[in-house]
Amino acid sequence: MKITFLGTGTSQGIPVIGSSHPVCLSKDPKDKRLRVSVLLSWGDYTYVIDCGPDFRQQMLTNGVTKLHGILFTHEHSDHTAGIDDIRPFFFRQGDIPIYAHKRVVESLKKRFDYIFADADRYPGAPAVEINQIENNEPFTIGGRQVVPINAKHNRLQVFGFRINDFTYLTDVKTIDDSEIEKIKGTKVLVVNALREEPHHSHFNLSEALAFIERVKPQKAYLTHLSHLLGFHREVEKKLPKDVHLAYDNLQITL
Ligand SMILES: [Zn+2]
């Protein structure tokens, strides 16, 4: 499986519009972060986890020609706002499968009603095939099992996903021990770390590192990063061995 980090920034992305923060002004390409998403590919299959407002640019940058489905972690806009841009995939392939919690599907229906309309459809509107994710039920995509991991983003339930030896979690603030058990043995763990200061709905750096210490993967990557965390190059130096900041367009294979 090949994993491409399409975006590694928090909800506003980096640089933040109009910001004169030194990290937002950085010339280092690793300090430029689109909204958080990953591309997963194996064989002929290509999936994304989340499709935020930068989805179109992410597909173009990575030359993605086919999309077999979108797995949603939760409904917040930085994870969903790009769904209209599945249109080119829809025109070539037909309905695009989405995998999401029932609540997320309901939210998408409200915000993108034309995508889900049964009658009087606008001719250019895309359509999706809905696959509801149940809390404790693994499901299959492209011949591989996906284990949904339940976590909390403040009070909001969010899904993480484990596929074989890879686990992806974002927008997590708390997670039950029973869910951590499902992640154990994973070789590569991706988890959110917003900044050093605590935050009501995201792990900060020390919480993310403590979580990684519990899971003990071979390698961990931090994502959903704020400019307030600091310059990529400087934060990297402070991290434990085998823990790295992810950056946009980083590819790993496992
Ligand atoms: Zn987010």
Residues whose N, C-alpha, C, O or C-beta is under 5 A from the ligand:
A	BS01	ZN	D78 D171
